[in-house]
Amino acid sequence: MAGIAQVYRCLKERRVDPLSALLDLSAAEKFEGGLEYTPHEIAHQPGTWITTFRSLKTRLEQLRSFLSNAGVDGASAQKPTVFLVGAGTSDYIGQSLHLLLRTKWQCEVIPVASTTLLMDFPEYVLRDKRYLWISFSRSGDSPEGVAVLDRALAEHPVIAHVLITCNAAGRMAKVVAGRANCLSIVLDDATNDRGLAMTASFTNMVLAGQIMAHAWSIDEYEPVLTALVAAGEKLLPRAAALAFALTQSGFQRACFVGSGALAGAALESALKLLELTAGKVQTMTQPTLALRHGPMAALDKETLFVSLVSSDARRRHYEVDLLREIGSKQLVRTRVAIATEATLLNADAEYVLTPATDDPVPDLYRPVLDVIFGQLLGLSASIQLGLKPDVPSPNGAISRVVQNVDIY
């Protein structure tokens, strides 16, 4: 494709970053390359975060009232156990949020995949226990998500539910509509990605969860949002240039590691690369310290190793030790560190990617930033492999909304 060749020429000549070059393709070139949606949905994320924040801020009183009725701000003995429910990428939203919500709400917060709840519902939902479920779904039509929500409403009507979705017409939004113990939060339609891979939908639903965590401290969160938007805008072109350069150099596998809230971002980054390459690039992910306990055996010279490095000094010691060990053993060709400060890591990775802003973002809020590199790595690898990023699964193995799941 002439348009895609132009993208790589721009990269080599450093005239414009590859993401901007993709956005500048003609409508015909975007259609031909399956690039009508995914590049734009990645690029416009910082702007959509502002929209999501403003939208939820107007509903703060309603949100506080609902959470209070659910017991979130009550005495410790009355607080609910919070389940963060979703499938695939939507499950990784919960993995990216649970530590922040635990910290701010001071109650038990557990990410539980809807696919797990569908199989093991009685073992997870205990009698006489107070629950708040927060369900995440881009489409609101995931068969597992709809099924477990239906079952919970029928068998445990006292459970309080918050639904965060990008689709007002989805089945889950219709199921909770008008119910006293349910609150539906439908994000702006711009977050409802039309491409197969969830990108803006992921980061905006994570952001919505961060805002919920600060339901009673929104003034504390607003500077964080400002820092996220500024960092996202600076990170996008830097991450695009690195992602396309690494893809051209070639790798067959990738390993992503992270700790704390960044473990969720590592999971999502690995999934983005896997989905957008139709499995042609195999990925794995582990919490940082878990990698040594067997999975490190999978690393080789065809593996790109990506570490999401904490800004917390204690965590960072462990993460840098792992980067150094992988380097000293010469296990992989390339190590990439994603961090808030480059100077601490320049000797320990071949590439260090930072937003280069003066106002670093704390780890608990970084998943929406750190996942951007994984999104762009998936996009560039998909193009390099001759796939169409908007619909990267030529044999139909995966689709935008999971279908054909029989519910028993």
C-alpha positions as CSV (number, residue, x, y, z in Angstrom):
1,M,0.0,0.0,0.0
2,A,1.4,3.4,-1.0
3,G,-0.1,5.1,2.0
4,I,1.6,2.7,4.5
5,A,4.9,3.0,2.7
6,Q,4.5,6.8,3.2
7,V,4.1,6.2,7.0
8,Y,7.5,4.3,7.1
9,R,9.2,7.0,5.0
10,C,8.0,9.6,7.5
11,L,9.5,7.6,10.3
12,K,12.8,7.2,8.6
13,E,13.0,10.9,7.6
14,R,11.7,12.0,11.0
15,R,9.3,14.4,9.3
16,V,6.3,13.5,11.4
17,D,5.5,10.8,13.9
18,P,4.0,7.6,12.5
19,L,0.7,8.0,14.2
20,S,0.2,11.5,12.7
21,A,1.2,10.0,9.3
22,L,-1.6,7.4,9.6
23,L,-4.1,10.0,10.6
24,D,-3.1,12.0,7.5
25,L,-3.8,9.1,5.1
26,S,-6.7,9.7,2.6
27,A,-10.1,8.2,3.3
28,A,-9.5,5.6,0.6
29,E,-6.1,4.6,2.0
30,K,-7.6,4.2,5.5
31,F,-10.5,2.1,4.2
32,E,-8.1,-0.1,2.2
33,G,-5.7,-0.6,5.1
34,G,-8.4,-1.2,7.8
35,L,-7.2,2.0,9.4
36,E,-10.4,4.0,9.6
37,Y,-10.9,3.8,13.3
38,T,-8.0,2.3,15.4
39,P,-5.3,5.0,14.8
40,H,-7.8,7.8,15.5
41,E,-9.2,6.0,18.6
42,I,-5.7,5.8,20.0
43,A,-4.8,9.3,19.1
44,H,-7.8,11.1,20.6
45,Q,-7.7,9.5,24.0
46,P,-6.4,12.6,26.0
47,G,-9.2,14.7,24.7
48,T,-11.8,12.1,25.6
49,W,-10.5,11.9,29.1
50,I,-11.5,15.6,29.6
51,T,-15.0,14.8,28.3
52,T,-15.4,11.9,30.6
53,F,-14.3,13.9,33.6
54,R,-16.6,16.8,32.9
55,S,-19.5,14.4,32.3
56,L,-19.1,12.5,35.6
57,K,-18.4,15.7,37.5
58,T,-21.9,16.8,36.7
59,R,-23.3,13.6,38.2
60,L,-21.2,13.7,41.4
61,E,-24.2,14.3,43.8
62,Q,-26.1,11.3,42.2
63,L,-22.9,9.2,42.4
64,R,-22.2,10.1,46.0
65,S,-25.8,9.3,47.0
66,F,-25.8,5.9,45.3
67,L,-22.4,4.9,46.8
68,S,-23.5,6.1,50.3
69,N,-26.7,4.0,50.0
70,A,-24.4,1.1,49.0
71,G,-22.4,1.6,52.2
72,V,-19.2,2.8,50.7
73,D,-18.8,5.8,53.0
74,G,-20.2,4.1,56.1
75,A,-18.7,2.5,59.1
76,S,-16.2,-0.3,58.4
77,A,-18.6,-3.1,59.5
78,Q,-21.2,-1.8,57.0
79,K,-19.0,-1.4,54.0
80,P,-19.7,-3.7,51.0
81,T,-17.3,-6.0,49.3
82,V,-16.8,-4.5,45.9
83,F,-16.6,-6.7,42.8
84,L,-15.1,-5.2,39.6
85,V,-16.7,-7.2,36.8
86,G,-15.8,-7.5,33.1
87,A,-14.4,-9.9,30.5
88,G,-11.1,-9.6,28.7
89,T,-10.0,-6.0,28.4
90,S,-13.0,-5.0,30.7
91,D,-11.6,-7.4,33.3
92,Y,-8.2,-5.6,33.0
93,I,-10.0,-2.4,33.9
94,G,-10.7,-3.9,37.3
95,Q,-7.2,-5.1,37.6
96,S,-6.0,-1.5,36.9
97,L,-8.4,0.0,39.5
98,H,-8.8,-2.2,42.5
99,L,-5.8,-0.9,44.5
100,L,-6.9,2.7,44.0
101,L,-10.5,1.9,45.1
102,R,-9.3,-0.1,48.1
103,T,-7.1,2.9,49.1
104,K,-9.8,5.6,48.7
105,W,-12.8,3.6,49.9
106,Q,-11.0,1.5,52.6
107,C,-13.0,-1.6,51.8
108,E,-12.5,-4.9,50.1
109,V,-12.3,-4.5,46.4
110,I,-11.8,-7.6,44.2
111,P,-11.5,-7.8,40.4
112,V,-13.6,-10.8,39.3
113,A,-14.0,-11.6,35.6
114,S,-17.5,-12.1,34.4
115,T,-16.3,-15.2,32.7
116,T,-15.3,-16.6,36.1
117,L,-18.5,-15.5,37.7
118,L,-20.5,-17.3,35.0
119,M,-18.8,-20.6,35.8
120,D,-18.4,-20.2,39.6
121,F,-21.2,-17.9,40.7
122,P,-22.2,-19.7,43.9
123,E,-18.6,-19.9,45.2
124,Y,-18.1,-16.1,44.8
125,V,-21.5,-14.7,45.9
126,L,-21.9,-15.5,49.6
127,R,-25.2,-15.3,51.4
128,D,-25.8,-12.5,53.9
129,K,-22.9,-10.5,52.6
130,R,-23.2,-6.9,51.4
131,Y,-22.0,-6.3,47.8
132,L,-21.5,-3.6,45.3
133,W,-20.8,-4.7,41.8
134,I,-19.2,-2.3,39.3
135,S,-19.5,-3.8,35.8
136,F,-17.5,-2.6,32.8
137,S,-18.4,-3.2,29.2
138,R,-17.7,-1.3,26.0
139,S,-20.7,-2.7,24.2
140,G,-22.8,-3.8,27.1
141,D,-23.6,-6.9,25.0
142,S,-21.0,-9.4,26.2
143,P,-23.0,-12.7,26.7
144,E,-21.2,-13.4,30.0
145,G,-21.6,-9.9,31.3
146,V,-25.4,-9.9,30.6
147,A,-25.8,-13.4,32.0
148,V,-24.1,-12.8,35.4
149,L,-25.9,-9.4,35.7
150,D,-29.3,-11.1,35.1
151,R,-28.5,-13.8,37.6
152,A,-27.4,-11.4,40.3
153,L,-30.5,-9.3,39.9
154,A,-32.7,-12.4,40.0
155,E,-31.1,-14.3,42.8
156,H,-29.5,-11.5,44.9
157,P,-31.7,-8.4,44.4
158,V,-30.1,-6.6,47.3
159,I,-26.7,-6.3,45.5
160,A,-26.1,-2.8,44.4
161,H,-24.8,-2.4,40.8
162,V,-23.0,0.3,38.9
163,L,-22.7,-0.2,35.2
164,I,-20.0,1.7,33.3
165,T,-20.4,1.3,29.5
166,C,-19.8,3.1,26.2
167,N,-23.0,2.0,24.6
168,A,-26.4,3.4,25.7
169,A,-28.2,0.8,23.5
170,G,-26.4,-2.2,25.0
171,R,-28.4,-5.0,26.7
172,M,-26.7,-4.4,30.1
173,A,-27.8,-0.7,30.0
174,K,-31.4,-1.8,29.3
175,V,-31.3,-4.5,32.1
176,V,-30.4,-2.0,34.8
177,A,-32.6,0.9,33.5
178,G,-35.1,2.1,36.1
179,R,-33.9,-0.2,38.9
180,A,-33.6,1.4,42.3
181,N,-30.4,-0.5,43.3
182,C,-28.7,0.2,39.9
183,L,-26.8,3.2,38.5
184,S,-25.9,3.3,34.8
185,I,-23.0,5.5,33.6
186,V,-22.9,5.7,29.8
187,L,-19.7,7.4,28.5
188,D,-19.6,9.7,25.5
189,D,-20.1,7.9,22.2
190,A,-16.6,8.9,21.1
191,T,-15.3,6.3,23.6
192,N,-17.3,3.5,22.0
193,D,-14.4,2.2,19.8
194,R,-15.5,1.0,16.3
195,G,-12.3,-1.0,15.8
196,L,-12.0,-4.5,17.2
197,A,-9.5,-3.7,19.9
198,M,-10.6,-1.6,22.9
199,T,-8.4,1.4,23.2
200,A,-10.2,4.7,24.1
201,S,-13.0,2.6,25.7
202,F,-10.4,1.0,28.1
203,T,-8.7,4.2,29.2
204,N,-12.0,6.1,29.6
205,M,-13.6,3.4,31.7
206,V,-10.5,3.2,33.9
207,L,-10.7,7.0,34.2
208,A,-14.4,6.7,35.2
209,G,-13.3,4.3,37.9
210,Q,-10.7,6.7,39.1
211,I,-13.3,9.5,39.3
212,M,-15.6,7.2,41.3
213,A,-12.7,6.5,43.7
214,H,-12.6,10.3,44.3
215,A,-16.4,10.8,44.6
216,W,-15.8,12.7,47.8
217,S,-12.4,14.2,46.9
218,I,-12.8,15.4,43.3
219,D,-10.7,18.5,43.9
220,E,-7.8,16.1,44.8
221,Y,-8.3,14.3,41.5
222,E,-8.6,17.2,39.1
223,P,-4.8,18.0,39.1
224,V,-4.2,14.3,38.4
225,L,-6.5,14.5,35.4
226,T,-4.7,17.6,34.1
227,A,-1.3,15.8,34.5
228,L,-2.7,12.7,32.7
229,V,-3.9,14.7,29.7
230,A,-0.6,16.6,29.4
231,A,1.4,13.4,29.7
232,G,-0.8,11.6,27.3
233,E,-0.5,14.3,24.6
234,K,3.3,14.2,24.9
235,L,3.6,10.5,25.2
236,L,1.6,9.6,22.0
237,P,4.1,10.8,19.4
238,R,7.1,9.5,21.4
239,A,5.5,6.1,21.9
240,A,4.4,5.9,18.2
241,A,7.9,6.5,17.0
242,L,9.4,3.9,19.3
243,A,6.7,1.3,18.6
244,F,7.1,1.6,14.8
245,A,10.9,1.5,15.0
246,L,10.8,-1.6,17.2
247,T,8.3,-3.3,14.9
248,Q,10.6,-2.7,11.9
249,S,13.5,-4.2,13.7
250,G,11.5,-7.3,14.2
251,F,10.4,-9.5,17.2
252,Q,8.3,-12.6,17.4
253,R,7.3,-12.5,21.0
254,A,6.8,-9.9,23.7
255,C,6.7,-10.0,27.5
256,F,5.1,-7.2,29.6
257,V,5.7,-6.9,33.4
258,G,4.4,-4.5,36.0
259,S,3.6,-4.3,39.6
260,G,0.8,-2.8,41.6
261,A,-1.7,-0.9,39.5
262,L,0.7,-1.3,36.5
263,A,0.2,-5.0,36.5
264,G,-3.3,-4.4,35.0
265,A,-1.8,-2.1,32.3
266,A,0.8,-4.9,31.5
267,L,-2.1,-7.4,31.0
268,E,-3.9,-5.0,28.7
269,S,-0.8,-4.2,26.7
270,A,0.0,-7.8,26.1
271,L,-3.6,-8.4,25.0
272,K,-3.6,-5.4,22.6
273,L,-0.4,-6.8,20.8
274,L,-1.9,-10.3,20.7
275,E,-5.3,-9.2,19.3
276,L,-4.0,-6.7,16.8
277,T,-1.6,-9.2,15.3
278,A,-4.1,-12.1,15.2
279,G,-1.8,-14.0,17.5
280,K,1.1,-13.8,15.1
281,V,3.1,-12.1,17.8
282,Q,2.8,-14.2,20.9
283,T,2.6,-12.4,24.2
284,M,2.9,-13.1,27.9
285,T,2.6,-11.1,31.1
286,Q,3.6,-11.5,34.7
287,P,3.7,-9.4,37.8
288,T,7.3,-8.2,38.0
289,L,8.6,-10.5,40.8
290,A,6.7,-13.5,39.5
291,L,8.6,-13.7,36.2
292,R,11.6,-15.4,37.9
293,H,9.5,-18.2,39.1
294,G,9.4,-20.2,35.9
295,P,8.1,-17.9,33.2
296,M,11.5,-16.3,32.6
297,A,12.3,-19.5,30.8
298,A,10.2,-18.3,27.8
299,L,12.4,-15.3,27.1
300,D,14.7,-15.5,24.1
301,K,16.4,-13.3,21.5
302,E,13.1,-13.0,19.6
303,T,11.4,-11.5,22.7
304,L,10.7,-7.8,23.2
305,F,10.8,-7.2,27.0
306,V,8.7,-4.3,28.3
307,S,8.8,-3.3,32.0
308,L,6.3,-0.7,33.4
309,V,8.6,0.8,36.0
310,S,7.2,2.2,39.2
311,S,7.8,5.8,40.4
312,D,7.9,4.3,43.9
313,A,11.5,3.9,44.9
314,R,11.0,0.6,46.8
315,R,9.1,-1.1,43.9
316,R,11.5,0.3,41.4
317,H,14.5,-1.4,43.1
318,Y,12.9,-4.8,42.3
319,E,12.0,-3.8,38.8
320,V,15.5,-2.4,38.0
321,D,17.1,-5.6,39.4
322,L,15.0,-7.7,37.0
323,L,16.0,-5.5,34.0
324,R,19.6,-5.9,35.0
325,E,19.3,-9.6,35.5
326,I,17.7,-10.1,32.0
327,G,20.5,-7.9,30.6
328,S,23.3,-9.7,32.3
329,K,22.0,-13.1,31.2
330,Q,21.5,-11.7,27.6
331,L,18.0,-13.3,27.6
332,V,16.4,-10.9,25.1
333,R,17.5,-8.6,22.3
334,T,15.7,-5.5,23.5
335,R,14.5,-4.1,26.9
336,V,12.0,-1.2,27.0
337,A,11.3,0.6,30.3
338,I,8.2,2.8,30.5
339,A,8.7,5.2,33.4
340,T,8.2,8.7,34.7
341,E,11.9,9.5,34.9
342,A,14.4,8.4,32.3
343,T,17.6,9.2,34.1
344,L,17.2,6.4,36.7
345,L,17.0,3.7,34.0
346,N,19.2,4.7,31.0
347,A,21.8,2.1,31.9
348,D,19.3,-0.7,32.4
349,A,17.3,-0.8,29.2
350,E,17.9,-0.2,25.5
351,Y,15.0,2.2,25.4
352,V,13.4,4.3,28.1
353,L,10.0,5.8,27.3
354,T,8.6,8.7,29.3
355,P,6.1,11.5,28.7
356,A,8.9,14.0,29.5
357,T,6.5,16.2,31.6
358,D,7.3,18.2,34.7
359,D,4.3,16.8,36.6
360,P,4.7,13.0,37.0
361,V,1.6,10.9,37.5
362,P,1.4,8.6,40.5
363,D,1.4,4.9,39.8
364,L,-2.2,4.3,40.9
365,Y,-3.4,6.5,38.0
366,R,-0.8,5.5,35.4
367,P,-2.6,2.6,33.7
368,V,-4.4,5.0,31.2
369,L,-0.9,6.3,30.2
370,D,1.2,3.2,30.2
371,V,-1.1,1.2,28.1
372,I,-0.7,3.6,25.2
373,F,2.7,2.1,24.2
374,G,1.1,-1.4,24.1
375,Q,-1.8,0.0,21.9
376,L,0.7,1.5,19.5
377,L,2.9,-1.5,19.4
378,G,-0.1,-3.6,18.5
379,L,-1.1,-1.1,15.8
380,S,2.4,-0.9,14.2
381,A,2.9,-4.7,14.3
382,S,-0.5,-5.3,12.8
383,I,0.4,-3.0,9.8
384,Q,3.9,-4.6,9.5
385,L,2.3,-8.0,9.2
386,G,-0.1,-6.9,6.5
387,L,-3.2,-7.1,8.6
388,K,-6.0,-4.6,8.9
389,P,-6.0,-3.2,12.5
390,D,-9.7,-2.4,12.5
391,V,-10.5,-6.0,11.7
392,P,-7.2,-7.9,12.4
393,S,-8.6,-11.4,12.6
394,P,-8.9,-12.7,9.0
395,N,-10.2,-16.1,10.0
396,G,-12.8,-14.6,12.4
397,A,-11.3,-16.2,15.5
398,I,-12.1,-13.0,17.5
399,S,-14.7,-10.3,16.9
400,R,-15.5,-6.9,18.3
401,V,-18.2,-8.4,20.6
402,V,-17.9,-12.1,21.6
403,Q,-20.6,-14.2,20.1
404,N,-22.0,-17.7,20.2
405,V,-21.7,-18.3,24.0
406,D,-24.4,-20.6,25.2
407,I,-25.5,-19.8,28.7
408,Y,-26.4,-22.7,31.0
